[in-house]
C-alpha cells in the first residue's frame, strides 16, 4: 500500500465532500457541478485503484449521512432511491477507467482516459436513471426520454470544458510530481 497515494486519495475525497457541500450551501457560486473534474483528476493523479478508492470514500461518507452530496437530501441511505444516484456510482467506475487508461502516459492517453471516464459516468448515470424511473417510480420511460432528461442538457459544452480542465490540471500535476 502506497502511503503517499493513500494520503492523496484522502485529500481528493475531502475535496469531493467540500465541493458537494459548497454546491448546496452556495449554489450561486458554483452554478454547475464541478465534481466530475475531481473524479477525472483522481484517476489521472492517483491511478485506477487509488482514484476509485477516493471516490468510494466520498460515496460511503455520503451514504452514512454526511451532507456531502450536491442535492437534497445531501446524504443518507435514502439517496440510493434518487434517480441521479447512478452518477455517484459512476464516479467510482469513471475514476478507475481514467486511471487504467492513463497510467501516467501522454497527453493523448489523458484525453482518451478522461473521455472514456465521461462515457462510463453517463452509462452508469443514465442506466440507473432509467431503472429508477421505470421500476421504482413506475413512470413510462423510453431510452430517448432518459437521454433527453439526463444526457442532452448536461453533455455538450459543460462536460467538454470540465474534461479539458481535468486533462490540463492532471497532466500538470503528474508532470510536476515527476520532476519533484
N, C-alpha and C positions, 0 to 999 in steps of 0.2 A: 504494500500500500504506500503510495507516494504522499507523504505528509504535506508537501507544498501544494500539490494539486487538490488535496482534500481541503486545505485552508482556502484555496481559491474557489472551490466549489461552494464552500460555506458563504463566501463573500457574494458570489453570484446568486445564491439562493436568497440571501439577505437583500440584495438589490432588487430581485423579483418581488419580494414581500413589500419593500419600501415603495416601489413603483406602483404596485397594485393598490396600496393604501393611498398613495398620492392621487391616483386616478379617481378614487371615490371620495376623497376629502376635498380635493381642489380640482374638479373637472374642467374648470376654465383654464387652468394652467397647462393641462395635458388634454387637448381635445380629441385625441385618438390614442389607441393603446400602443405604447412603446414596448410592451412586454415581449413581442416576438424578436425584437432586436437583441434582448438579453438571452433569449432562447438560442438564437443563432450564434451569438458570441460565446455562449457556454460550450457549444460543440466545437467552434473554431479554436478557442483558447485552451480548453481543458481536454479535448478529445472526446471520443464516443462515451466511454464508461463514466468518467467523472462529470461530463456535461449532462448526461442523462440523470446522474445521481443528484446534481444540483437542482434540476427541475423536479425530480421526485421529492426532494426535501421540501421544496416550495409547495407542491401538491399536498403532501401529507400534513404540513403545518396548517394549510387552509382547511383540509378536511377535519382536522382535530379542533377546529373552531376559531383559530386566529383570523382576524378580519383582514386577510391579505389578498383576497380576490377582488377584481375590479368592479363587480356589480353585486347588487343585493342578492342574497343575504350575506355576502362578503366572506363567508366561511361556514364550516359545519358540514355534516354528512348529508344534509338536505340539498346541498349544492349538486349532488350527483344527479338529481332529477331535473336540473336545469338543462334546457336544450343545448346550451353552449358549453356544457361540461366536457364534451368531446375535444374541444380545442385545448383544454387544460391537459387532457390525456395526450393529445398530440404534441404538447410541449416536450414531454419526455422522449417520445419517439423521434421528434424532429431534431432535438439536440444530439441524440445518438447517431442519426443518419448523417447530420452535418459533420460530426467528428469522425465518423467512419470514412466518409468520402475525402475529407480534407487531409487529415493526418499530417499537419504542418507542411503541406505541399505548396504548390504555386498559387498564383492569383486565380488561374483558371480553375483549379481544384476547389478553391474557396467559393468562387462563383457557382460552380456546379453543385457543391455541397449545400450552400445556402438555398439555392433554388430547389434542390431536392428536398430539403427540410421544409420549405414552403409548401411543396406538393403534399408531403406527409402530413403536415399540420392541417391542411384542408381536407385530406382524405379522412383523418380521424374526426375532425370537427363536423364535417358535413354528414358523414355516416352516422355519427351519434345524434346529430340534429334530426335526421330522418327517422331513426329508431324511436327517439323520444316522442316526436310529433305523431308518428304513425301508431306505435304500440302502447305508449303510456298515455298520451293525451287524446288518442283516438281521433286525430284530425286527418281528413282525407288529404294526403300529400303525395305529390309526384316528385320525381327526381328533378324535373325542371323547376318546380316550385321551391324545392330546397336550394337549388343553385341560385335562383333569383333572390331568395331570402338571405342566404349565408355566404354566397360567393361573389356575386356580381357587385354588390355595393362595397365590398371590402377589398377586393383584389387590386384592381387597376393601379393607379399611381401610388397610393399609400404604401402598399406592400412592396412594390418595386423600390421605393425610396428607402423603406426600412431594411430591405435586403441589401441594398447598396451601402447603407450606413454600416451595417453589420460586417460586410466584407471589408470595407475600408478600415474600420477600427480593429477588427480581428486580425487582419494582416499586419497592421502597425504594431499591435501588442505582441504578436508572435515574433515579428522582426526584431523588436527591441529586446524581447526576452532572450533571443539567440545571441545578441551582441553584448548582453549584460554579463 
